[in-house]
Amino acid sequence: MLPARIFRSASRSLQTSATAFNEATDAKFAPTSKQVDELFKTEDSDQRRPRASFSVNKLELAGHVPMEPQIKQLNNGSELVRFPIATKNPRTQTDNHDFHWVDALGQVGKYAKDNVKKGSQVHFIGHISYGEWQPEGADKKRKITRFTADFLSVMKRAGQQQE
C-alpha cells in the first residue's frame, strides 16, 4: 500500500494532466481526410515484403559415439576433432541407427579430444553448414553436410555403468 502522501500527490498529477477536448480550438489540429488517406494508402508499389526478423540454424543430438574420434591438424595450426554420434528413432521398432558426423573446433574441440571416447554418451548442440569438395581424380564435386559443435557434454563416459 502506498503512503497517503504519495497517493495524494499522484492523484493530483492525474487530475491536472487530463484535459477536455474542445471542438472549437482543437479542430484546427485534426488531420484532413487527404492526410489520413495518405497515411493509410495501400498501393501495390508501397506493399513491400517484410524481411525475416530472425533465422535459426540449430541442431541438437544425443546419442552414443561408436568409434574413437579422429583428430586432424588444420593449416592454421588448430585441431579438428571429428566423431560420429549414433542416434535411433524412437518411433520405429527396428535397431537401425543414424550416424551424424560432428566437427568440434576451438575450446569445444579441446573438450572433445580430452573427454569423448568410443562408447561415450554425448549431448551435442551445434549448427549445420553445407559445402562442396572434389576428391582427387574425380570429375564432379561432391556435396557435404557438416554438423559443427557449439556445445558438447559427455553424459556418460565409456565403460561407466548406467545409473
Contact map, one row per residue, 1 for C-alpha under 8 A:
1110000000000000000000000000000000000000000000000000000000000000000000000000000000000000000000000000000000000000000000000000000000000000000000000000000000000000000
1111011000000000000000000000000000000000000000000000000000000000000000000000000000000000000000000000000000000000000000000000000000000000000000000000000000000000000
1111111000000000000000000000000000000000000000000000000000000000000000000000000000000000000000000000000000000000000000000000000000000000000000000000000000000000000
0111111100000000000000000000000000000000000000000000000000000000000000000000000000000000000000000000000000000000000000000000000000000000000000000000000000000000000
0011111110000000000000000000000000000000000000000000000000000000000000000000000000000000000000000000000000000000000000000000000000000000000000000000000000000000000
0111111111000000000000000000000000000000000000000000000000000000000000000000000000000000000000000000000000000000000000000000000000000000000000000000000000000000000
0111111111100000000000000000000000000000000000000000000000000000000000000000000000000000000000000000000000000000000000000000000000000000000000000000000000000000000
0001111111110000000000000000000000000000000000000000000000000000000000000000000000000000000000000000000000000000000000000000000000000000000000000000000000000000000
0000111111111000000000000000000000000000000000000000000000000000000000000000000000000000000000000000000000000000000000000000000000000000000000000000000000000000000
0000011111111100000000000000000000000000000000000000000000000000000000000000000000000000000000000000000000000000000000000000000000000000000000000000000000000000000
0000001111111110000000000000000000000000000000000000000000000000000000000000000000000000000000000000000000000000000000000000000000000000000000000000000000000000000
0000000111111111000000000000000000000000000000000000000000000000000000000000000000000000000000000000000000000000000000000000000000000000000000000000000000000000000
0000000011111111100000000000000000000000000000000000000000000000000000000000000000000000000000000000000000000000000000000000000000000000000000000000000000000000000
0000000001111111110000000000000000000000000000000000000000000000000000000000000000000000000000000000000000000000000000000000000000000000000000000000000000000000000
0000000000111111110000000000000000000000000000000000000000000000000000000000000000000000000000000000000000000000000000000000000000000000000000000000000000000000000
0000000000011111111000000000000000000000000000000000000000000000000000000000000000000000000000000000000000000000000000000000000000000000000000000000000000000000000
0000000000001111111000000000000000000000000000000000000000000000000000000000000000000000000000000000000000000000000000000000000000000000000000000000000000000000000
0000000000000111111100000000000000000000000000000000000000000000000000000000000000000000000000000000000000000000000000000000000000000000000000000000000000000000000
0000000000000001111110000000000000000000000000000000000000000000000000000000000000000000000000000000000000000000000000000000000000000000000000000000000000000000000
0000000000000000011111000000000000000000000000000000000000000000000000000000000000000000000000000000000000000000000000000000000000000000000000000000000000000000000
0000000000000000001111100100000000000000000000000000000000000000000000000000000000000000000000000000000000000000000000000000000000000000000000000000000000000000000
0000000000000000000111111110000000000000000000000000000000000000000000000000000000000000000000000000000000000000000000000000000000000000000000000000000000000000000
0000000000000000000011111110000000000000000000000000000000000000000000000000000000000000000000000000000000000000000000000000000000000000000000000000000000000000000
0000000000000000000001111110000000000000000000000000000000000000000000000000000000000000000000000000000000000000000000000000000000000000000000000000000000000000000
0000000000000000000001111111000000000000000000000000000000000000000000000000000000000000000000000000000000000000000000000000000000000000000000000000000000000000000
0000000000000000000011111111110000000000000000000000000000000000000000000000000000000000000000000000000000000000000000000000000000000000000000000000000000000000000
0000000000000000000001111111110000000000000000000000000000000000000000000000000000000000000000000000000000000000000000000000000000000000000000000000000000000000000
0000000000000000000000001111110000000000000000000000000000000000000000000000000000000000000000000000000000000000000000000000000000000000000000000000000000000000000
0000000000000000000000000111111000000000000000000000000000000000000000000000000000000000000000000000000000000000000000000000000000000000000000000000000000000000000
0000000000000000000000000111111100000000000000000000000000000000000000000000000000000000000000000000000000000000000000000000000000000000000000000000000000000000000
0000000000000000000000000000111110110000000000000000000000000000000000000000000000000000000000000000000000000000000000000000000000000000000000000000000000000000000
0000000000000000000000000000011111110000000000000000000000000000000000000000000000000000000000000000000000000000000000000000000000000000000000000000000000000000000
0000000000000000000000000000001111111000000000000000000000000000000000000000000000000000000000000000000000000000000000000000000000000000000000000000000000000000000
0000000000000000000000000000000111111100000000000000000000000000000000000000000000000000000000000000000000000000000000000000000000000000000000000000000000000000000
0000000000000000000000000000001111111110000000000000000000000000000000000000000000000000000000000000000000000000000000000000000000000000000000000000000000000000000
0000000000000000000000000000001111111111000000000000000000000000000000000000000000000000000000000000000000000000000000000000000000000000000000000000000000000000000
0000000000000000000000000000000011111111100000000000000000000000000000000000000000000000000000000000000000000000000000000000000000000000000000000000000000000000000
0000000000000000000000000000000001111111100000000000000000000000000000000000000000000000000000000000000000000000000000000000000000000000000000000000000000000000000
0000000000000000000000000000000000111111100000000000000000000000000000000000000000000000000000000000000000000000000000000000000000000000000000000000000000000000000
0000000000000000000000000000000000011111110000000000000000000000000000000000000000000000000000000000000000000000000000000000000000000000000000000000000000000000000
0000000000000000000000000000000000001111111000000000000000000000000000000000000000000000000000000000000000000000000000000000000000000000000000000000000000000000000
0000000000000000000000000000000000000001111101100000000000000000000000000000000000000000000000000000000000000000000000000000000000000000000000000000000000000000000
0000000000000000000000000000000000000000111111100000000000000000000000000000000000000000000000000000000000000000000000000000000000000000000000000000000000000000000
0000000000000000000000000000000000000000011111100000000000000000000000000000000000000000000000000000000000000000000000000000000000000000000000000000000000000000000
0000000000000000000000000000000000000000001111110000000000000000000000000000000000000000000000000000000000000000000000000000000000000000000000000000000000000000000
0000000000000000000000000000000000000000011111110000000000000000000000000000000000000000000000000000000000000000000000000000000000000000000000000000000000000000000
0000000000000000000000000000000000000000011111111000000000000000000000000000000000000000000000000000000000000000000000000000000000000000000000000000000000000000000
0000000000000000000000000000000000000000000011111100000000000000000000000000000000000000000000000000000000000000000000000000000000000000000000000000000000000000000
0000000000000000000000000000000000000000000000111110000000000000000000000000000000000000000000000000000000000000000000000000000000000000000000000000000000000000000
0000000000000000000000000000000000000000000000011111000000000000000000000000000000000000000000000000000000000000000000000000000000000000000000000000000000000000000
0000000000000000000000000000000000000000000000001111100000000000000000000000000000000000000000000000000000000000000000000000000000000000000000000000000000000000000
0000000000000000000000000000000000000000000000000111111000000000000000000000000000000000000000000000000000000000000000000000000000000000000000000000000000000000000
0000000000000000000000000000000000000000000000000011111000000000000000000000000000000000000000000000000000000000000000000000000000000000000000000000000000000000000
0000000000000000000000000000000000000000000000000001111100000000000000000000000000000000000000000000000000000000000000000000000000000000000000000000000000000000000
0000000000000000000000000000000000000000000000000001111110000000000000000000000000000000000000000000000000000000000000000000000000000000000000000000000000000000000
0000000000000000000000000000000000000000000000000000011111000000000000000000000000000000000000000000000000000000000000000000000000000000000000000000000000000000000
0000000000000000000000000000000000000000000000000000001111100000000000000000000000000000000000000000000000000000000000000000001100000000000000000000000000000000000
0000000000000000000000000000000000000000000000000000000111110000000000000000000000000000000000000000000000000000000000000000111100000000000000000000000000000000000
0000000000000000000000000000000000000000000000000000000011111000000000000000000000000000000000000000000000000000000000000001111100000000000000000010000000000000000
0000000000000000000000000000000000000000000000000000000001111100000000000000000000000000000000000000000000000000000000000011110000000000000000000000000000000000000
0000000000000000000000000000000000000000000000000000000000111110000000000000000000001010000000000000000000000000000000000011100000000000000000000000000000000000000
0000000000000000000000000000000000000000000000000000000000011111000000000000000000001010000000000000000000000000000000001111000000000000000000000000000000000000000
0000000000000000000000000000000000000000000000000000000000001111100000000000000000001111000000000000000000000000000000001110000000000000000000000000000000000000000
0000000000000000000000000000000000000000000000000000000000000111110000000000000000001110000000000000000000000000000000111100000000000000000000000000000000000000000
0000000000000000000000000000000000000000000000000000000000000011111100000000000000111100000000000000000000000000000111111100000000000000000000000000000000000000000
0000000000000000000000000000000000000000000000000000000000000001111100000000000000011100000000000000000000000000000001100000000000000000000000000000000000000000000
0000000000000000000000000000000000000000000000000000000000000000111110000000000000110000000000000000000000000000000011100000000000000000000000000000000000000000000
0000000000000000000000000000000000000000000000000000000000000000111111000000000000100000000000000000000000000000000111000000000000000000000000000000000000000000000
0000000000000000000000000000000000000000000000000000000000000000001111100000000011110000000000000000000000000000100111000000000000000000000000000000000000000000000
0000000000000000000000000000000000000000000000000000000000000000000111110000000011100000000000000000000000000000000000000000000000000000000000000000000000000000000
0000000000000000000000000000000000000000000000000000000000000000000011111000001111000000000000000000000000000000100000000000000000000000000000000000000000000000000
0000000000000000000000000000000000000000000000000000000000000000000001111100001111000000000000000000000000000000000000000000000000000000000000000000000000000000000
0000000000000000000000000000000000000000000000000000000000000000000000111110111100000000000000000000000000000000000000000000000000000000000000000000000000000000000
0000000000000000000000000000000000000000000000000000000000000000000000011111111100000000000000000000000000000000000000000000000000000000000000000000000000000000000
0000000000000000000000000000000000000000000000000000000000000000000000001111110000000000000000000000000000000000000000000000000000000000000000000000000000000000000
0000000000000000000000000000000000000000000000000000000000000000000000000111110000000000000000000000000000000000000000000000000000000000000000000000000000000000000
0000000000000000000000000000000000000000000000000000000000000000000000001111111000000000000000000000000000000000000000000000000000000000000000000000000000000000000
0000000000000000000000000000000000000000000000000000000000000000000000001111111100000000000000000000000011000000000000000000000000000000000000000000000000000000000
0000000000000000000000000000000000000000000000000000000000000000000000111100111110000000000000000000000011001000000000000000000000000000000000000000000000000000000
0000000000000000000000000000000000000000000000000000000000000000000000111100011111000000000000000000001110001000000000000000000000000000000000000000000000000000000
0000000000000000000000000000000000000000000000000000000000000000000011110000001111100000000000000000001110001001100000000000000000000000000000000000000000000000000
0000000000000000000000000000000000000000000000000000000000000000000011110000000111110000000000000000111100000000000000000000000000000000000000000000000000000000000
0000000000000000000000000000000000000000000000000000000000000000101111000000000011111000000000000000111000000000000000000000000000000000000000000000000000000000000
0000000000000000000000000000000000000000000000000000000000000000111010000000000001111100000000000011110000000000000000000000000000000000000000000000000000000000000
0000000000000000000000000000000000000000000000000000000000001111110000000000000000111110000000000011110000000000000000000100000000000000000000000000000000000000000
0000000000000000000000000000000000000000000000000000000000000011110000000000000000011111000000001111000000000000000000000000000000000000000000000000000000000000000
0000000000000000000000000000000000000000000000000000000000001111000000000000000000001111100000001111000000000000000000000000000000000000000000000000000000000000000
0000000000000000000000000000000000000000000000000000000000000010000000000000000000000111110000111100000000000000000000000000000000000000000000000000000000000000000
0000000000000000000000000000000000000000000000000000000000000000000000000000000000000011111100001000000000000000000000000000000000000000000000000000000000000000000
0000000000000000000000000000000000000000000000000000000000000000000000000000000000000001111110000000000000000000000000000000000000000000000000000000000000000000000
0000000000000000000000000000000000000000000000000000000000000000000000000000000000000000111110000000000000000000000000000000000000000000000000000000000000000000000
0000000000000000000000000000000000000000000000000000000000000000000000000000000000000000111111000000000000000000000000000000000000000000000000000000000000000000000
0000000000000000000000000000000000000000000000000000000000000000000000000000000000000000011111100000000000000000000000000000000000000000000000000000000000000000000
0000000000000000000000000000000000000000000000000000000000000000000000000000000000000000000111110000000000000000000000000000000000000000000000000000000000000000000
0000000000000000000000000000000000000000000000000000000000000000000000000000000000000001000011111000000000000000000000000000000000000000000000000000000000000000000
0000000000000000000000000000000000000000000000000000000000000000000000000000000000000001000001111100000000000000000000000000000000000000000000000000000000000000000
0000000000000000000000000000000000000000000000000000000000000000000000000000000000000111100000111110000000000000000000000000000000000000000000000000000000000000000
0000000000000000000000000000000000000000000000000000000000000000000000000000000000000111000000011111000000000000000000000000000000000000000000000000000000000000000
0000000000000000000000000000000000000000000000000000000000000000000000000000000000011110000000001111100000000000000000000000000000000000000000000000000000000000000
0000000000000000000000000000000000000000000000000000000000000000000000000000000000011110000000000111110000000000000000000000000000000000000000000010000000000000000
0000000000000000000000000000000000000000000000000000000000000000000000000000000001111000000000000011111000000000000000000000000000000000000000000110000000000000000
0000000000000000000000000000000000000000000000000000000000000000000000000000000001111000000000000001111100000000000000000000000000000000000000000111100000000000000
0000000000000000000000000000000000000000000000000000000000000000000000000000000111100000000000000000111110001000000000000000000000000000000000000111100000000000000
0000000000000000000000000000000000000000000000000000000000000000000000000000000111000000000000000000011111011001000000000000000000000000000000000001110000000000000
0000000000000000000000000000000000000000000000000000000000000000000000000000011110000000000000000000001111111100000000000000000000000000000000000001100000000000000
0000000000000000000000000000000000000000000000000000000000000000000000000000011000000000000000000000000111111100000000000000000000000000000000000000000000000000000
0000000000000000000000000000000000000000000000000000000000000000000000000000000000000000000000000000000011111110000000000000000000000000000000000000000000000000000
0000000000000000000000000000000000000000000000000000000000000000000000000000000000000000000000000000000111111111000000000000000000000000000000000000111100000000000
0000000000000000000000000000000000000000000000000000000000000000000000000000001110000000000000000000001111111111100000000000000000000000000000000000000000000000000
0000000000000000000000000000000000000000000000000000000000000000000000000000000000000000000000000000000011111111110000000000000000000000000000000000000000000000000
0000000000000000000000000000000000000000000000000000000000000000000000000000000000000000000000000000000000111111111100000000000000000000000000000000000100000000000
0000000000000000000000000000000000000000000000000000000000000000000000000000000010000000000000000000000100011111111100000000000000000000000000000000000100000000000
0000000000000000000000000000000000000000000000000000000000000000000010100000000010000000000000000000000000001111111100000000000000000000000000000000000000000000000
0000000000000000000000000000000000000000000000000000000000000000000000000000000000000000000000000000000000000111111100000000000000000000000000000000000000000000000
0000000000000000000000000000000000000000000000000000000000000000000000000000000000000000000000000000000000000011111110000000000000000000000000000000000001001000000
0000000000000000000000000000000000000000000000000000000000000000100110000000000000000000000000000000000000000011111111010100000000000000000000000000000001001000000
0000000000000000000000000000000000000000000000000000000000000000101110000000000000000000000000000000000000000000001111110000000000000000000000000000000000001100000
0000000000000000000000000000000000000000000000000000000000000000111110000000000000000000000000000000000000000000000111110000000000000000000000000000000000000100000
0000000000000000000000000000000000000000000000000000000000000001111000000000000000000000000000000000000000000000000011111000000000000000000000000000000000001110000
0000000000000000000000000000000000000000000000000000000000000001100000000000000000000000000000000000000000000000000111111100000000000000000000000000000001111110000
0000000000000000000000000000000000000000000000000000000000000111100000000000000000000000000000000000000000000000000000111110000000000000000000000000000001111100000
0000000000000000000000000000000000000000000000000000000000000111100000000000000000001000000000000000000000000000000100011111000000000000000000000000000111110000000
0000000000000000000000000000000000000000000000000000000000011110000000000000000000000000000000000000000000000000000000001111100000000000000000000000000111100000000
0000000000000000000000000000000000000000000000000000000000111100000000000000000000000000000000000000000000000000000000000111110000000000000000000000111110000000000
0000000000000000000000000000000000000000000000000000000001111000000000000000000000000000000000000000000000000000000000000011111000000000000000000000111100000000000
0000000000000000000000000000000000000000000000000000000001110000000000000000000000000000000000000000000000000000000000000001111100000000000000000011111000000000000
0000000000000000000000000000000000000000000000000000000011100000000000000000000000000000000000000000000000000000000000000000111110000000000000000011110000000000000
0000000000000000000000000000000000000000000000000000000011100000000000000000000000000000000000000000000000000000000000000000011111000000000000001111000000000000000
0000000000000000000000000000000000000000000000000000000000000000000000000000000000000000000000000000000000000000000000000000001111100000000000001111000000000000000
0000000000000000000000000000000000000000000000000000000000000000000000000000000000000000000000000000000000000000000000000000000111110000000000111100000000000000000
0000000000000000000000000000000000000000000000000000000000000000000000000000000000000000000000000000000000000000000000000000000011111000000000111100000000000000000
0000000000000000000000000000000000000000000000000000000000000000000000000000000000000000000000000000000000000000000000000000000001111100000011110000000000000000000
0000000000000000000000000000000000000000000000000000000000000000000000000000000000000000000000000000000000000000000000000000000000111110000011110000000000000000000
0000000000000000000000000000000000000000000000000000000000000000000000000000000000000000000000000000000000000000000000000000000000011111011111000000000000000000000
0000000000000000000000000000000000000000000000000000000000000000000000000000000000000000000000000000000000000000000000000000000000001111110011000000000000000000000
0000000000000000000000000000000000000000000000000000000000000000000000000000000000000000000000000000000000000000000000000000000000000111110000000000000000000000000
0000000000000000000000000000000000000000000000000000000000000000000000000000000000000000000000000000000000000000000000000000000000000011111000000000000000000000000
0000000000000000000000000000000000000000000000000000000000000000000000000000000000000000000000000000000000000000000000000000000000000111111110000000000000000000000
0000000000000000000000000000000000000000000000000000000000000000000000000000000000000000000000000000000000000000000000000000000000000100111110000000000000000000000
0000000000000000000000000000000000000000000000000000000000000000000000000000000000000000000000000000000000000000000000000000000000000100011111000000000000000000000
0000000000000000000000000000000000000000000000000000000000000000000000000000000000000000000000000000000000000000000000000000000000011110011111100000000000000000000
0000000000000000000000000000000000000000000000000000000000000000000000000000000000000000000000000000000000000000000000000000000000011110000111110000000000000000000
0000000000000000000000000000000000000000000000000000000000000000000000000000000000000000000000000000000000000000000000000000000001111000000011111000000000000000000
0000000000000000000000000000000000000000000000000000000000000000000000000000000000000000000000000000000000000000000000000000000001111000000001111100000000000000000
0000000000000000000000000000000000000000000000000000000000000000000000000000000000000000000000000000000000000000000000000000000111100000000000111110000000000000000
0000000000000000000000000000000000000000000000000000000000000000000000000000000000000000000000000000111000000000000000000000000111100000000000011111000000000000000
0000000000000000000000000000000000000000000000000000000000100000000000000000000000000000000000000001111000000000000000000000011110000000000000001111100000000000000
0000000000000000000000000000000000000000000000000000000000000000000000000000000000000000000000000000011110000000000000000000011110000000000000000111110000000000000
0000000000000000000000000000000000000000000000000000000000000000000000000000000000000000000000000000011110010000000000000001111000000000000000000011111100000000000
0000000000000000000000000000000000000000000000000000000000000000000000000000000000000000000000000000000100010000000000000001111000000000000000000001111100000000000
0000000000000000000000000000000000000000000000000000000000000000000000000000000000000000000000000000000000010000000000000001110000000000000000000000111110000000000
0000000000000000000000000000000000000000000000000000000000000000000000000000000000000000000000000000000000010011000000000111100000000000000000000000111111000000000
0000000000000000000000000000000000000000000000000000000000000000000000000000000000000000000000000000000000000000000000000111000000000000000000000000001111100000000
0000000000000000000000000000000000000000000000000000000000000000000000000000000000000000000000000000000000000000001100011110000000000000000000000000000111111000000
0000000000000000000000000000000000000000000000000000000000000000000000000000000000000000000000000000000000000000000000011110000000000000000000000000000011111000000
0000000000000000000000000000000000000000000000000000000000000000000000000000000000000000000000000000000000000000000000011100000000000000000000000000000001111101010
0000000000000000000000000000000000000000000000000000000000000000000000000000000000000000000000000000000000000000001110111000000000000000000000000000000001111111000
0000000000000000000000000000000000000000000000000000000000000000000000000000000000000000000000000000000000000000000011111000000000000000000000000000000000011111000
0000000000000000000000000000000000000000000000000000000000000000000000000000000000000000000000000000000000000000000000110000000000000000000000000000000000001111100
0000000000000000000000000000000000000000000000000000000000000000000000000000000000000000000000000000000000000000000000000000000000000000000000000000000000011111110
0000000000000000000000000000000000000000000000000000000000000000000000000000000000000000000000000000000000000000000000000000000000000000000000000000000000000011111
0000000000000000000000000000000000000000000000000000000000000000000000000000000000000000000000000000000000000000000000000000000000000000000000000000000000010001111
0000000000000000000000000000000000000000000000000000000000000000000000000000000000000000000000000000000000000000000000000000000000000000000000000000000000000000111
